[in-house]
Amino acid sequence: MGEPADQVMSPRDEKRIGRGFMRQIRTHLNLVRDPELNHYVQQVGERLVSSQPGVDAKDFTFFIVNDPEINAFAIPGGFIGINSGLITAAANESQLASVMAHEAAHVMQRHIARLHASQGNQGVKTAAAILAAIILAQSSPEAGQAALLTGLAASRQSAINFTRTNEYDADRLGIKLLSDANYNPRGMVEFFEVLRKRIALNVTEQLEFLRTHPLTNNRISEARNNADRLQNPVGIQDTTDFQFQQMKLKVLHSDNPQNMLRALKNGHIGTSESTRLYGQILLNLDAGRARDAKPLAEKLLFIQPYNNAAKMAAARVALQTLDYERAESLLRSITNLQPDNYAATELLIEALLPQSKTRLAERSIQQYLRSTTRPVPAVYRKYATVLQLKGQLTAAHEAMADHYFSLDETRDAIGQLELALRAADEDSSASARVNARIQQVRRALNER
């Protein structure tokens, strides 16, 4: 007959609720739009969840909130947010992966649905209050804290105990996810220690993460015991990709780029020569000094000839210096092996269009769409630009409709389909196709 959670909130309901939350998040939160950063966290997340039999990685979406505070959260339907501040606080990839595994475990164990089953609507109201607090904290930490405390106070004490139990369960499964994905399972314990040191160094700091993920001695002790049982001596501790993407976020957060550039040159920050070079390249590009970045990019490529982030940094330098052929060559070396890498595909389009290679740009996007099971929404907007340049207005509006559909903005999608219908020749196959699609979407809306 299924679990009690299934009877009050099916997985389909969770997905629908999650999409509703995501619409609010995209409207109110400052999300990191960088395709390379988003590709990186999605890859780490998919590695974790796909290590479990019967779990489909397509059911999980990992995204980054541009906020220097340490925080992460999961919402129904497999949507998992990670604050940029959490990524910069982690010392290595296994620590970042441990938090992502913990949040993924909440989703796998359907804790929101179970909370809903045990409390009725109060469980979802509590989840909504916590989400509202996360959104409010972006503009006012004090308002966010007040909203969070109000939301938790509104739930019964049993809900708080239930949530505490969920945290232990998510730790246990999260550590297993780490080990099964060939990460060092002690990454979770190490990150707990990072948080404790932050608190010890600054007693006035109130970490948002700890308000929704209470950290106790018992919890740390149990996590350590679970990690020791699953200790993987060859498990991944860190990667160059993590260090590069973390450096990119540090550049993004920097309030004094010149001081940061000086510190990188002098070796005062950064975990390796490669990481320091990467940071210097990004800072120079942001300042419009592509010619200063060029020798640094060539040196980085010499040290890291097979690293995609190094190739993409060099491609960005080539784009800024108008060397489109060089950029195209570097990016094709990535997309030929990883056609589902949207970050590289997007940059490749930027290299092709100034060369009037619209047909190759269209093929590159089509290759990406054929190679991925979960297209990035931005690809459809890029596709629309290419189709518009080719004079295919009906197809361009259809691509924009797909962009809005992928963001669950159905009414905007219908608006684009109506524009596509106007651009199509009357009584043409394109007109019939678009009209049929409009009717299908309207029927689905009415049913909903």
Rosetta blueprint (number, residue, H / E / L):
1 M L
2 G L
3 E L
4 P H
5 A H
6 D H
7 Q H
8 V H
9 M L
10 S L
11 P H
12 R H
13 D H
14 E H
15 K H
16 R H
17 I H
18 G H
19 R H
20 G H
21 F H
22 M H
23 R H
24 Q H
25 I H
26 R H
27 T H
28 H H
29 L L
30 N L
31 L E
32 V L
33 R L
34 D L
35 P H
36 E H
37 L H
38 N H
39 H H
40 Y H
41 V H
42 Q H
43 Q H
44 V H
45 G H
46 E H
47 R H
48 L H
49 V H
50 S L
51 S L
52 Q L
53 P L
54 G L
55 V L
56 D L
57 A H
58 K H
59 D H
60 F L
61 T E
62 F E
63 F E
64 I E
65 V E
66 N L
67 D L
68 P L
69 E L
70 I L
71 N L
72 A E
73 F E
74 A E
75 I E
76 P L
77 G L
78 G L
79 F E
80 I E
81 G E
82 I E
83 N E
84 S H
85 G H
86 L H
87 I H
88 T H
89 A H
90 A L
91 A L
92 N L
93 E H
94 S H
95 Q H
96 L H
97 A H
98 S H
99 V H
100 M H
101 A H
102 H H
103 E H
104 A H
105 A H
106 H H
107 V H
108 M H
109 Q L
110 R L
111 H H
112 I H
113 A H
114 R H
115 L H
116 H H
117 A H
118 S H
119 Q H
120 G L
121 N H
122 Q H
123 G H
124 V H
125 K H
126 T H
127 A H
128 A H
129 A H
130 I H
131 L H
132 A H
133 A H
134 I H
135 I H
136 L H
137 A H
138 Q H
139 S H
140 S L
141 P H
142 E H
143 A H
144 G H
145 Q H
146 A H
147 A H
148 L H
149 L H
150 T H
151 G H
152 L H
153 A H
154 A H
155 S L
156 R L
157 Q H
158 S H
159 A H
160 I H
161 N H
162 F H
163 T H
164 R H
165 T H
166 N H
167 E H
168 Y H
169 D H
170 A H
171 D H
172 R H
173 L H
174 G H
175 I H
176 K H
177 L H
178 L H
179 S H
180 D H
181 A L
182 N L
183 Y E
184 N L
185 P L
186 R L
187 G H
188 M H
189 V H
190 E H
191 F H
192 F H
193 E H
194 V H
195 L H
196 R H
197 K H
198 R H
199 I H
200 A H
201 L H
202 N L
203 V L
204 T L
205 E L
206 Q L
207 L L
208 E H
209 F H
210 L H
211 R H
212 T H
213 H L
214 P L
215 L L
216 T L
217 N H
218 N H
219 R H
220 I H
221 S H
222 E H
223 A H
224 R H
225 N H
226 N H
227 A H
228 D H
229 R H
230 L L
231 Q L
232 N L
233 P L
234 V L
235 G L
236 I E
237 Q L
238 D L
239 T L
240 T H
241 D H
242 F H
243 Q H
244 F H
245 Q H
246 Q H
247 M H
248 K H
249 L H
250 K H
251 V H
252 L H
253 H H
254 S L
255 D L
256 N L
257 P H
258 Q H
259 N H
260 M H
261 L H
262 R H
263 A H
264 L H
265 K H
266 N L
267 G L
268 H L
269 I L
270 G L
271 T L
272 S L
273 E H
274 S H
275 T H
276 R H
277 L H
278 Y H
279 G H
280 Q H
281 I H
282 L H
283 L H
284 N H
285 L H
286 D H
287 A L
288 G L
289 R L
290 A H
291 R H
292 D H
293 A H
294 K H
295 P H
296 L H
297 A H
298 E H
299 K H
300 L H
301 L H
302 F H
303 I H
304 Q L
305 P L
306 Y L
307 N L
308 N H
309 A H
310 A H
311 K H
312 M H
313 A H
314 A H
315 A H
316 R H
317 V H
318 A H
319 L H
320 Q H
321 T L
322 L L
323 D L
324 Y H
325 E H
326 R H
327 A H
328 E H
329 S H
330 L H
331 L H
332 R H
333 S H
334 I H
335 T H
336 N L
337 L L
338 Q L
339 P L
340 D L
341 N L
342 Y H
343 A H
344 A H
345 T H
346 E H
347 L H
348 L H
349 I H
350 E H
351 A H
352 L H
353 L H
354 P H
355 Q H
356 S L
357 K L
358 T H
359 R H
360 L H
361 A H
362 E H
363 R H
364 S H
365 I H
366 Q H
367 Q H
368 Y H
369 L H
370 R H
371 S H
372 T L
373 T L
374 R L
375 P L
376 V L
377 P L
378 A H
379 V H
380 Y H
381 R H
382 K H
383 Y H
384 A H
385 T H
386 V H
387 L H
388 Q H
389 L H
390 K L
391 G L
392 Q L
393 L H
394 T H
395 A H
396 A H
397 H H
398 E H
399 A H
400 M H
401 A H
402 D H
403 H H
404 Y H
405 F H
406 S H
407 L L
408 D L
409 E L
410 T H
411 R H
412 D H
413 A H
414 I H
415 G H
416 Q H
417 L H
418 E H
419 L H
420 A H
421 L H
422 R H
423 A H
424 A L
425 D L
426 E L
427 D L
428 S L
429 S H
430 A H
431 S H
432 A H
433 R H
434 V H
435 N H
436 A H
437 R H
438 I H
439 Q H
440 Q H
441 V H
442 R H
443 R H
444 A H
445 L H
446 N H
447 E H
448 R L
